[in-house]
C-alpha cells in the first residue's frame, strides 16, 4: 500500500539546514497497522506530513521516493493530492480542538469532507455523517451534528476526528498521537475503536506514538526512529521479544512492567537528542549510548538484517556476542 524509500527531508532556516529525515525507509501493507515510535523530534510527524503532502516552505524533500498504491506521491500535482488527501489518505492529528474549526458545527465539517470526496448530495451526506458518528460511539449523533467543537468533550472531539478521517473509507489512515490528550479510560476506548474499524474497513494504519504499550496492543510492525533515522524495525514480536538497538532498549527501560520486581527503578535515557542543525558524522545516539565505541562516533552504521523482517542500525552487531564493548 505504501512504500517510503531512502527519504531525506530538510527545513532550510536562517540558522541553517535542519535535517529532519535522513534516509527513512518504511513499508505498510493493506490492512496492516505499523507503529512509528520515538522521542519528540525524531521525525515521526514529518514523515506523516510528507506522505499526506502537507509539508510547506521552508521544508523540502531532498531525495527519496514515496509510493502510495502505485503512485509517486512526491511527483503528484497539488490538485491530485487534494483528491487523494481526505479521500484515499486520511490523517488524525494530535489535538482535535485545533484541528476542528471552532466557528462551524460538527455537521458542517463532516458534510464538507464527505461531499468534497464523494458524489453524495447534502441529504445523503448528512445521513452518512450521522452514521459515522454512531460508528465511532458518539451518543445522540443528530444532536452532536448541530453542536460546535467546544461543546464536546476531548474524547468526543477525537472520535469526531476519527469519524471524519474514515468517512470516505480511506485506504491509508495516519494517526498522529491520537490518544495523547486523553485520559487512560478514553484512550482504551479509542484504541478499541481503531481495532474494530480496521477489521471492518481493512484500511492500512500508521500509528505515530511514543507509547510502546499502545504499540504492543494494536500494531503488527514497529519502526523506531531517532533524529530522523530509522534505527530499528521489525514485527511486534521481534521488537519486544528480541530488542536489538540500545535506543529501543532505552525506550522500554522507561516503562513500568507488571511482571518485574516491585523494587525495579525506571531507567530514563540520559542526555538530550542530537541537534538536527549539526548532525554528527557517526551514530546520532552515540552521545547517549552506554555501549559507544570509537566507530560509533566516526561513522553512521548501516542497517544490519537480523531476519527477513527485522533490521537494526548499530555497530554492536559486528561484535561477537562474547566480545566486550568499551565506553
C-alpha atoms as a printed R data frame, in Angstrom:
    type eleno elety resid chain resno       x       y      z
1   ATOM     1    CA   UNK     A     1   0.000   0.000  0.000
2   ATOM     2    CA   UNK     A     2   2.765   2.467  0.965
3   ATOM     3    CA   UNK     A     3   6.491   2.293  0.260
4   ATOM     4    CA   UNK     A     4   8.847   5.011  1.540
5   ATOM     5    CA   UNK     A     5  12.395   4.520  0.283
6   ATOM     6    CA   UNK     A     6  15.513   6.388  1.462
7   ATOM     7    CA   UNK     A     7  13.638   9.622  2.171
8   ATOM     8    CA   UNK     A     8  15.634  12.771  3.015
9   ATOM     9    CA   UNK     A     9  13.800  15.927  4.093
10  ATOM    10    CA   UNK     A    10  15.173  19.202  5.473
11  ATOM    11    CA   UNK     A    11  13.928  22.567  6.697
12  ATOM    12    CA   UNK     A    12  16.032  25.443  5.356
13  ATOM    13    CA   UNK     A    13  16.067  28.161  8.024
14  ATOM    14    CA   UNK     A    14  18.143  31.326  8.573
15  ATOM    15    CA   UNK     A    15  20.109  29.354 11.189
16  ATOM    16    CA   UNK     A    16  20.943  26.598  8.700
17  ATOM    17    CA   UNK     A    17  19.651  23.279  7.379
18  ATOM    18    CA   UNK     A    18  17.572  21.267  9.834
19  ATOM    19    CA   UNK     A    19  17.929  17.657  8.663
20  ATOM    20    CA   UNK     A    20  14.580  16.292  9.789
21  ATOM    21    CA   UNK     A    21  14.626  12.982  7.859
22  ATOM    22    CA   UNK     A    22  17.808  11.149  6.953
23  ATOM    23    CA   UNK     A    23  17.165   8.120  4.774
24  ATOM    24    CA   UNK     A    24  13.822   6.904  6.155
25  ATOM    25    CA   UNK     A    25  12.509   3.623  4.739
26  ATOM    26    CA   UNK     A    26   9.041   2.372  5.690
27  ATOM    27    CA   UNK     A    27   6.600  -0.181  4.257
28  ATOM    28    CA   UNK     A    28   2.897  -0.554  5.060
29  ATOM    29    CA   UNK     A    29   0.755  -3.325  3.596
30  ATOM    30    CA   UNK     A    30  -3.027  -3.308  3.138
31  ATOM    31    CA   UNK     A    31  -4.748  -3.973  6.461
32  ATOM    32    CA   UNK     A    32  -1.525  -3.616  8.446
33  ATOM    33    CA   UNK     A    33  -1.022  -1.398 11.484
34  ATOM    34    CA   UNK     A    34   2.536  -0.060 11.619
35  ATOM    35    CA   UNK     A    35   3.661   1.769 14.730
36  ATOM    36    CA   UNK     A    36   6.213   4.580 14.399
37  ATOM    37    CA   UNK     A    37   7.800   5.351 17.769
38  ATOM    38    CA   UNK     A    38  10.469   7.663 19.107
39  ATOM    39    CA   UNK     A    39  11.026  10.791 21.170
40  ATOM    40    CA   UNK     A    40   9.807  14.230 20.145
41  ATOM    41    CA   UNK     A    41  11.887  15.497 17.235
42  ATOM    42    CA   UNK     A    42  12.668  12.036 15.879
43  ATOM    43    CA   UNK     A    43  10.860  12.691 12.577
44  ATOM    44    CA   UNK     A    44   7.614  10.772 13.092
45  ATOM    45    CA   UNK     A    45   5.193  13.591 12.284
46  ATOM    46    CA   UNK     A    46   7.379  14.962  9.471
47  ATOM    47    CA   UNK     A    47   7.280  11.544  7.791
48  ATOM    48    CA   UNK     A    48   3.477  11.549  8.039
49  ATOM    49    CA   UNK     A    49   3.287  15.090  6.650
50  ATOM    50    CA   UNK     A    50   5.375  14.136  3.618
51  ATOM    51    CA   UNK     A    51   3.107  11.152  2.916
52  ATOM    52    CA   UNK     A    52  -0.006  13.352  3.197
53  ATOM    53    CA   UNK     A    53   1.543  16.125  1.093
54  ATOM    54    CA   UNK     A    54   1.251  18.665  3.922
55  ATOM    55    CA   UNK     A    55   4.837  19.966  4.008
56  ATOM    56    CA   UNK     A    56   5.446  23.581  3.071
57  ATOM    57    CA   UNK     A    57   8.279  26.088  2.730
58  ATOM    58    CA   UNK     A    58  10.917  26.153  4.217
59  ATOM    59    CA   UNK     A    59  10.707  22.351  4.178
60  ATOM    60    CA   UNK     A    60  11.818  20.437  1.099
61  ATOM    61    CA   UNK     A    61  12.312  16.818  0.074
62  ATOM    62    CA   UNK     A    62  15.968  16.378 -0.882
63  ATOM    63    CA   UNK     A    63  15.741  12.845 -2.254
64  ATOM    64    CA   UNK     A    64  13.899   9.563 -1.899
65  ATOM    65    CA   UNK     A    65  10.647   8.042 -3.033
66  ATOM    66    CA   UNK     A    66   7.134   7.805 -1.581
67  ATOM    67    CA   UNK     A    67   4.867   5.417 -3.498
68  ATOM    68    CA   UNK     A    68   1.230   5.072 -2.420
69  ATOM    69    CA   UNK     A    69  -0.939   2.480 -4.138
70  ATOM    70    CA   UNK     A    70   1.387   2.518 -7.159
71  ATOM    71    CA   UNK     A    71   1.558   6.339 -7.439
72  ATOM    72    CA   UNK     A    72   4.588   8.533 -6.770
73  ATOM    73    CA   UNK     A    73   3.347  10.999 -4.135
74  ATOM    74    CA   UNK     A    74   6.350  13.316 -4.461
75  ATOM    75    CA   UNK     A    75   5.662  13.956 -8.151
76  ATOM    76    CA   UNK     A    76   1.886  14.303 -7.827
77  ATOM    77    CA   UNK     A    77   0.270  17.668 -8.598
78  ATOM    78    CA   UNK     A    78  -1.365  19.646 -5.774
79  ATOM    79    CA   UNK     A    79  -4.757  19.222 -7.455
80  ATOM    80    CA   UNK     A    80  -4.370  15.439 -7.473
81  ATOM    81    CA   UNK     A    81  -3.062  15.456 -3.882
82  ATOM    82    CA   UNK     A    82  -6.188  17.312 -2.734
83  ATOM    83    CA   UNK     A    83  -8.228  14.488 -4.241
84  ATOM    84    CA   UNK     A    84  -6.082  11.798 -2.598
85  ATOM    85    CA   UNK     A    85  -5.789  13.557  0.770
86  ATOM    86    CA   UNK     A    86  -9.001  13.005  2.707
87  ATOM    87    CA   UNK     A    87 -10.291  10.512  0.150
88  ATOM    88    CA   UNK     A    88  -7.623   7.799 -0.018
89  ATOM    89    CA   UNK     A    89  -5.232   9.044  2.681
90  ATOM    90    CA   UNK     A    90  -6.716  10.417  5.905
91  ATOM    91    CA   UNK     A    91  -4.951  11.800  8.941
92  ATOM    92    CA   UNK     A    92  -5.936  12.135 12.599
93  ATOM    93    CA   UNK     A    93  -3.950  14.929 14.232
94  ATOM    94    CA   UNK     A    94  -2.731  15.160 17.828
95  ATOM    95    CA   UNK     A    95  -5.060  17.867 19.123
96  ATOM    96    CA   UNK     A    96  -8.651  17.668 17.840
97  ATOM    97    CA   UNK     A    97  -9.501  21.100 19.274
98  ATOM    98    CA   UNK     A    98  -7.008  22.801 16.946
99  ATOM    99    CA   UNK     A    99  -7.917  20.538 14.018
100 ATOM   100    CA   UNK     A   100 -11.639  21.268 14.102
101 ATOM   101    CA   UNK     A   101 -12.852  24.715 13.008
102 ATOM   102    CA   UNK     A   102 -14.392  26.430 16.072
103 ATOM   103    CA   UNK     A   103 -16.835  28.577 14.038
104 ATOM   104    CA   UNK     A   104 -18.524  25.689 12.182
105 ATOM   105    CA   UNK     A   105 -20.699  22.926 13.604
106 ATOM   106    CA   UNK     A   106 -19.546  19.325 13.663
107 ATOM   107    CA   UNK     A   107 -22.131  18.542 10.990
108 ATOM   108    CA   UNK     A   108 -20.878  21.260  8.636
109 ATOM   109    CA   UNK     A   109 -17.327  19.997  8.850
110 ATOM   110    CA   UNK     A   110 -18.237  16.331  8.369
111 ATOM   111    CA   UNK     A   111 -20.534  17.071  5.421
112 ATOM   112    CA   UNK     A   112 -17.913  19.262  3.741
113 ATOM   113    CA   UNK     A   113 -15.403  16.393  3.830
114 ATOM   114    CA   UNK     A   114 -17.910  13.841  2.545
115 ATOM   115    CA   UNK     A   115 -19.209  15.999 -0.317
116 ATOM   116    CA   UNK     A   116 -15.681  17.006 -1.362
117 ATOM   117    CA   UNK     A   117 -14.590  13.403 -1.906
118 ATOM   118    CA   UNK     A   118 -17.845  11.647 -2.895
119 ATOM   119    CA   UNK     A   119 -20.843  12.197 -5.175
120 ATOM   120    CA   UNK     A   120 -23.350  12.404 -2.297
121 ATOM   121    CA   UNK     A   121 -25.831  15.285 -2.132
122 ATOM   122    CA   UNK     A   122 -26.314  17.210  1.112
123 ATOM   123    CA   UNK     A   123 -29.107  14.933  2.372
124 ATOM   124    CA   UNK     A   124 -27.165  11.736  1.780
125 ATOM   125    CA   UNK     A   125 -24.016  13.323  3.257
126 ATOM   126    CA   UNK     A   126 -25.946  14.243  6.432
127 ATOM   127    CA   UNK     A   127 -27.230  10.683  6.796
128 ATOM   128    CA   UNK     A   128 -23.745   9.265  6.219
129 ATOM   129    CA   UNK     A   129 -22.195  11.690  8.725
130 ATOM   130    CA   UNK     A   130 -24.729  10.662 11.394
131 ATOM   131    CA   UNK     A   131 -23.918   7.004 10.664
132 ATOM   132    CA   UNK     A   132 -20.165   7.685 11.064
133 ATOM   133    CA   UNK     A   133 -20.724   9.358 14.437
134 ATOM   134    CA   UNK     A   134 -22.752   6.322 15.518
135 ATOM   135    CA   UNK     A   135 -19.964   4.053 14.270
136 ATOM   136    CA   UNK     A   136 -17.363   5.747 16.473
137 ATOM   137    CA   UNK     A   137 -19.613   5.507 19.523
138 ATOM   138    CA   UNK     A   138 -20.875   9.087 19.906
139 ATOM   139    CA   UNK     A   139 -24.321   9.180 21.602
140 ATOM   140    CA   UNK     A   140 -27.157  11.303 20.167
141 ATOM   141    CA   UNK     A   141 -25.376  11.861 16.827
142 ATOM   142    CA   UNK     A   142 -28.208  14.041 15.407
143 ATOM   143    CA   UNK     A   143 -27.733  16.463 18.304
144 ATOM   144    CA   UNK     A   144 -23.914  16.396 18.034
145 ATOM   145    CA   UNK     A   145 -24.135  17.308 14.344
146 ATOM   146    CA   UNK     A   146 -25.611  20.676 15.357
147 ATOM   147    CA   UNK     A   147 -23.060  21.404 18.074
148 ATOM   148    CA   UNK     A   148 -19.722  23.243 17.911
149 ATOM   149    CA   UNK     A   149 -16.355  21.674 18.849
150 ATOM   150    CA   UNK     A   150 -16.150  23.484 22.207
151 ATOM   151    CA   UNK     A   151 -19.432  21.840 23.258
152 ATOM   152    CA   UNK     A   152 -17.892  18.359 23.055
153 ATOM   153    CA   UNK     A   153 -15.522  16.639 25.463
154 ATOM   154    CA   UNK     A   154 -11.952  15.789 24.428
155 ATOM   155    CA   UNK     A   155 -12.874  12.171 23.801
156 ATOM   156    CA   UNK     A   156 -15.851  13.118 21.649
157 ATOM   157    CA   UNK     A   157 -13.762  15.570 19.623
158 ATOM   158    CA   UNK     A   158 -11.192  12.859 18.968
159 ATOM   159    CA   UNK     A   159 -13.954  10.425 17.967
160 ATOM   160    CA   UNK     A   160 -15.303  13.119 15.630
161 ATOM   161    CA   UNK     A   161 -11.873  13.433 14.007
162 ATOM   162    CA   UNK     A   162 -11.765   9.656 13.549
163 ATOM   163    CA   UNK     A   163 -15.257   9.716 12.032
164 ATOM   164    CA   UNK     A   164 -14.178  12.484  9.651
165 ATOM   165    CA   UNK     A   165 -10.995  10.629  8.700
166 ATOM   166    CA   UNK     A   166 -12.890   7.410  7.972
167 ATOM   167    CA   UNK     A   167 -15.979   8.959  6.357
168 ATOM   168    CA   UNK     A   168 -14.650   8.436  2.818
169 ATOM   169    CA   UNK     A   169 -13.266   4.928  3.512
170 ATOM   170    CA   UNK     A   170  -9.557   5.740  3.027
171 ATOM   171    CA   UNK     A   171  -7.031   3.110  2.042
172 ATOM   172    CA   UNK     A   172  -4.476   4.565  4.486
173 ATOM   173    CA   UNK     A   173  -5.146   6.144  7.884
174 ATOM   174    CA   UNK     A   174  -2.351   8.113  9.581
175 ATOM   175    CA   UNK     A   175  -2.999   8.530 13.306
176 ATOM   176    CA   UNK     A   176  -0.567  11.056 14.813
177 ATOM   177    CA   UNK     A   177  -0.598  10.611 18.603
178 ATOM   178    CA   UNK     A   178  -4.390  10.046 18.592
179 ATOM   179    CA   UNK     A   179  -4.597   9.421 22.352
180 ATOM   180    CA   UNK     A   180  -2.047  11.901 23.733
181 ATOM   181    CA   UNK     A   181  -4.515  14.425 25.202
182 ATOM   182    CA   UNK     A   182  -6.958  11.823 26.516
183 ATOM   183    CA   UNK     A   183  -7.277  10.134 29.898
184 ATOM   184    CA   UNK     A   184  -6.487   6.430 30.122
185 ATOM   185    CA   UNK     A   185 -10.142   5.323 30.043
186 ATOM   186    CA   UNK     A   186 -10.863   7.221 26.843
187 ATOM   187    CA   UNK     A   187  -7.509   6.059 25.401
188 ATOM   188    CA   UNK     A   188  -8.630   2.450 25.792
189 ATOM   189    CA   UNK     A   189 -11.954   3.236 24.104
190 ATOM   190    CA   UNK     A   190 -10.235   4.942 21.153
191 ATOM   191    CA   UNK     A   191  -7.828   2.013 20.690
192 ATOM   192    CA   UNK     A   192 -10.713  -0.489 20.774
193 ATOM   193    CA   UNK     A   193 -12.484   1.674 18.216
194 ATOM   194    CA   UNK     A   194  -9.441   1.680 15.897
195 ATOM   195    CA   UNK     A   195  -9.175  -2.110 16.171
196 ATOM   196    CA   UNK     A   196 -12.835  -2.553 15.220
197 ATOM   197    CA   UNK     A   197 -12.646  -0.083 12.340
198 ATOM   198    CA   UNK     A   198  -9.535  -1.769 10.997
199 ATOM   199    CA   UNK     A   199 -11.349  -5.113 10.926
200 ATOM   200    CA   UNK     A   200 -14.396  -3.578  9.236
201 ATOM   201    CA   UNK     A   201 -12.630  -1.431  6.593
202 ATOM   202    CA   UNK     A   202  -9.282  -3.282  6.119
203 ATOM   203    CA   UNK     A   203  -7.543   0.103  5.950
204 ATOM   204    CA   UNK     A   204  -3.794   0.306  6.457
205 ATOM   205    CA   UNK     A   205  -2.840   2.345  9.530
206 ATOM   206    CA   UNK     A   206   0.297   4.257 10.504
207 ATOM   207    CA   UNK     A   207   0.142   4.839 14.252
208 ATOM   208    CA   UNK     A   208   2.568   7.528 15.424
209 ATOM   209    CA   UNK     A   209   3.179   7.415 19.159
210 ATOM   210    CA   UNK     A   210   5.774   7.463 21.914
211 ATOM   211    CA   UNK     A   211   3.802   4.919 23.952
212 ATOM   212    CA   UNK     A   212   5.185   1.416 23.410
213 ATOM   213    CA   UNK     A   213   2.297  -0.040 25.411
214 ATOM   214    CA   UNK     A   214  -0.127   1.108 22.715
215 ATOM   215    CA   UNK     A   215   2.175  -0.297 20.040
216 ATOM   216    CA   UNK     A   216   2.228  -3.716 21.688
217 ATOM   217    CA   UNK     A   217  -1.568  -3.693 21.907
218 ATOM   218    CA   UNK     A   218  -2.565  -2.743 18.374
219 ATOM   219    CA   UNK     A   219   0.356  -2.875 15.892
220 ATOM   220    CA   UNK     A   220   1.641  -5.595 13.555
221 ATOM   221    CA   UNK     A   221   5.015  -3.988 12.813
222 ATOM   222    CA   UNK     A   222   7.131  -1.324 14.512
223 ATOM   223    CA   UNK     A   223   9.524   1.317 13.189
224 ATOM   224    CA   UNK     A   224  11.753   3.014 15.775
225 ATOM   225    CA   UNK     A   225  13.073   6.456 14.796
226 ATOM   226    CA   UNK     A   226  15.771   8.649 16.297
227 ATOM   227    CA   UNK     A   227  16.982  12.002 14.883
228 ATOM   228    CA   UNK     A   228  15.291  11.394 11.545
229 ATOM   229    CA   UNK     A   229  16.823   7.920 11.156
230 ATOM   230    CA   UNK     A   230  15.151   4.515 11.377
231 ATOM   231    CA   UNK     A   231  17.286   2.738 13.974
232 ATOM   232    CA   UNK     A   232  15.253  -0.473 14.235
233 ATOM   233    CA   UNK     A   233  12.248  -2.044 12.554
234 ATOM   234    CA   UNK     A   234  10.532  -5.394 12.730
235 ATOM   235    CA   UNK     A   235   7.388  -7.198 13.799
236 ATOM   236    CA   UNK     A   236   5.923  -6.524 17.237
237 ATOM   237    CA   UNK     A   237   7.155  -9.919 18.463
238 ATOM   238    CA   UNK     A   238  10.689  -9.190 17.215
239 ATOM   239    CA   UNK     A   239  10.866  -5.703 18.682
240 ATOM   240    CA   UNK     A   240   9.547  -6.707 22.098
241 ATOM   241    CA   UNK     A   241  10.973 -10.235 22.167
242 ATOM   242    CA   UNK     A   242  14.497  -9.650 20.831
243 ATOM   243    CA   UNK     A   243  15.380  -5.956 21.131
244 ATOM   244    CA   UNK     A   244  18.412  -5.199 19.006
245 ATOM   245    CA   UNK     A   245  19.143  -1.459 19.281
246 ATOM   246    CA   UNK     A   246  20.238   0.312 22.507
247 ATOM   247    CA   UNK     A   247  17.754   3.142 21.853
248 ATOM   248    CA   UNK     A   248  14.826   0.706 21.713
249 ATOM   249    CA   UNK     A   249  16.129  -0.858 24.910
250 ATOM   250    CA   UNK     A   250  16.187   2.607 26.473
251 ATOM   251    CA   UNK     A   251  12.588   3.319 25.453
252 ATOM   252    CA   UNK     A   252  11.419   0.058 27.025
253 ATOM   253    CA   UNK     A   253  13.503   0.728 30.131
254 ATOM   254    CA   UNK     A   254  11.437   3.875 30.743
255 ATOM   255    CA   UNK     A   255   8.218   1.851 31.019
256 ATOM   256    CA   UNK     A   256   6.867   0.237 34.191
257 ATOM   257    CA   UNK     A   257   6.274  -3.511 33.922
258 ATOM   258    CA   UNK     A   258   3.723  -5.590 35.810
259 ATOM   259    CA   UNK     A   259   5.938  -8.690 35.606
260 ATOM   260    CA   UNK     A   260   9.043  -7.006 37.074
261 ATOM   261    CA   UNK     A   261  10.332  -6.778 40.620
262 ATOM   262    CA   UNK     A   262   8.476  -4.116 42.604
263 ATOM   263    CA   UNK     A   263  11.836  -2.611 43.611
264 ATOM   264    CA   UNK     A   264  12.913  -2.078 39.993
265 ATOM   265    CA   UNK     A   265  13.504   1.570 39.145
266 ATOM   266    CA   UNK     A   266  12.652   3.118 35.804
267 ATOM   267    CA   UNK     A   267  15.766   3.988 33.807
268 ATOM   268    CA   UNK     A   268  15.455   7.206 31.790
269 ATOM   269    CA   UNK     A   269  17.654   7.752 28.749
270 ATOM   270    CA   UNK     A   270  20.296  10.224 29.871
271 ATOM   271    CA   UNK     A   271  21.243  13.237 27.781
272 ATOM   272    CA   UNK     A   272  19.405  15.160 25.073
273 ATOM   273    CA   UNK     A   273  18.531  14.341 21.437
274 ATOM   274    CA   UNK     A   274  21.063  15.499 18.875
275 ATOM   275    CA   UNK     A   275  20.844  18.994 17.352
276 ATOM   276    CA   UNK     A   276  19.417  18.458 13.839
277 ATOM   277    CA   UNK     A   277  21.218  21.626 12.706
278 ATOM   278    CA   UNK     A   278  24.520  19.880 13.431
279 ATOM   279    CA   UNK     A   279  24.073  16.209 12.695
280 ATOM   280    CA   UNK     A   280  27.152  14.167 13.663
281 ATOM   281    CA   UNK     A   281  29.096  12.024 11.192
282 ATOM   282    CA   UNK     A   282  28.528   8.913 13.258
283 ATOM   283    CA   UNK     A   283  25.546   7.409 15.052
284 ATOM   284    CA   UNK     A   284  23.344  10.219 16.443
285 ATOM   285    CA   UNK     A   285  22.562   8.125 19.522
286 ATOM   286    CA   UNK     A   286  26.253   7.659 20.403
287 ATOM   287    CA   UNK     A   287  26.429  10.533 22.971
288 ATOM   288    CA   UNK     A   288  23.639   8.900 25.000
289 ATOM   289    CA   UNK     A   289  24.502   5.237 24.459
290 ATOM   290    CA   UNK     A   290  26.055   3.020 27.161
291 ATOM   291    CA   UNK     A   291  27.923   0.968 24.535
292 ATOM   292    CA   UNK     A   292  29.569   3.723 22.480
293 ATOM   293    CA   UNK     A   293  32.727   2.755 20.602
294 ATOM   294    CA   UNK     A   294  35.070   4.895 18.515
295 ATOM   295    CA   UNK     A   295  33.493   3.720 15.265
296 ATOM   296    CA   UNK     A   296  30.088   4.866 16.535
297 ATOM   297    CA   UNK     A   297  31.388   8.434 16.753
298 ATOM   298    CA   UNK     A   298  33.142   8.384 13.379
299 ATOM   299    CA   UNK     A   299  30.749   6.501 11.097
300 ATOM   300    CA   UNK     A   300  26.987   6.018 10.807
301 ATOM   301    CA   UNK     A   301  26.195   2.295 10.966
302 ATOM   302    CA   UNK     A   302  24.318   0.643  8.091
303 ATOM   303    CA   UNK     A   303  21.142  -1.365  8.557
304 ATOM   304    CA   UNK     A   304  22.006  -4.885  9.677
305 ATOM   305    CA   UNK     A   305  19.457  -7.552  8.680
306 ATOM   306    CA   UNK     A   306  18.777  -9.741 11.695
307 ATOM   307    CA   UNK     A   307  15.950 -11.610  9.945
308 ATOM   308    CA   UNK     A   308  13.726 -11.150  6.899
309 ATOM   309    CA   UNK     A   309  11.660  -8.544  8.720
310 ATOM   310    CA   UNK     A   310  13.990  -7.335 11.489
311 ATOM   311    CA   UNK     A   311  16.749  -4.734 10.953
312 ATOM   312    CA   UNK     A   312  18.856  -2.650 13.330
313 ATOM   313    CA   UNK     A   313  21.303   0.195 12.706
314 ATOM   314    CA   UNK     A   314  24.010  -0.432 15.328
315 ATOM   315    CA   UNK     A   315  27.723  -1.311 15.220
316 ATOM   316    CA   UNK     A   316  27.225  -3.757 18.119
317 ATOM   317    CA   UNK     A   317  26.028  -6.300 15.545
318 ATOM   318    CA   UNK     A   318  29.584  -6.561 14.192
319 ATOM   319    CA   UNK     A   319  30.870  -7.778 17.581
320 ATOM   320    CA   UNK     A   320  30.643 -11.457 18.642
321 ATOM   321    CA   UNK     A   321  28.194 -11.989 21.497
322 ATOM   322    CA   UNK     A   322  31.015 -12.907 23.879
323 ATOM   323    CA   UNK     A   323  33.083  -9.879 22.855
324 ATOM   324    CA   UNK     A   324  33.435  -6.817 25.044
325 ATOM   325    CA   UNK     A   325  32.463  -3.264 24.231
326 ATOM   326    CA   UNK     A   326  34.059  -0.097 25.534
327 ATOM   327    CA   UNK     A   327  32.547   3.219 26.558
